[in-house]
């Protein structure tokens, strides 16, 4: 399970605010960028961001 989040005007990467306010290390964090028309998925554990592969 995970959480989806959008970035209307920035890249599909967690911002410093996203990272600071992330309290769910057991969940994946999906970000869709309208700017790039791109979806990426990450884990954020203790402030460390790791991109994960996925397929549709």
Secondary structure in CASP SS format (residue, H / E / C, confidence):
PFRMAT SS
TARGET T0000
AUTHOR 0000-0000-0000
METHOD secondary structure of the structure
MODEL  1
X C 1.00
X E 1.00
X E 1.00
X E 1.00
X E 1.00
X E 1.00
X E 1.00
X C 1.00
X C 1.00
X C 1.00
X C 1.00
X C 1.00
X C 1.00
X C 1.00
X C 1.00
X H 1.00
X H 1.00
X H 1.00
X H 1.00
X H 1.00
X C 1.00
X C 1.00
X C 1.00
X C 1.00
X C 1.00
X C 1.00
X C 1.00
X E 1.00
X E 1.00
X E 1.00
X E 1.00
X E 1.00
X E 1.00
X C 1.00
X C 1.00
X C 1.00
X C 1.00
X E 1.00
X E 1.00
X E 1.00
X E 1.00
X E 1.00
X E 1.00
X E 1.00
X E 1.00
X C 1.00
X C 1.00
X E 1.00
X E 1.00
X E 1.00
X E 1.00
X E 1.00
X C 1.00
X C 1.00
X C 1.00
X C 1.00
END
